[in-house]
Amino acid sequence: MTQIILEMDPGAMSALRKGPDELAEEIKTAAVVQWYAEGRVSQSKGAEILGVSRSRFLDELYRRKVPAVQTDIDMLREELACLTD
């Protein structure tokens, strides 16, 4: 597994009341949720990266107030057009 080293001021861990391992997991989760929100990864890929079930990933999206459905009005219109043809 690839490791990424991130240097942080000890005050950050103190302010967040998290140890190094907990903070690393929090940062990883935040990054994957953000990538999902940007449309860079799917729900399945996000869950895979985090090593959790898709259901657990959906719970995390809900907890962080990120919509689970990532679509825009144009994509929805295309889908609806396929149904009416």
Helices and strands as residue ranges (DSSP letters): H 10-16, H 20-37, H 43-50, H 54-63, H 73-84
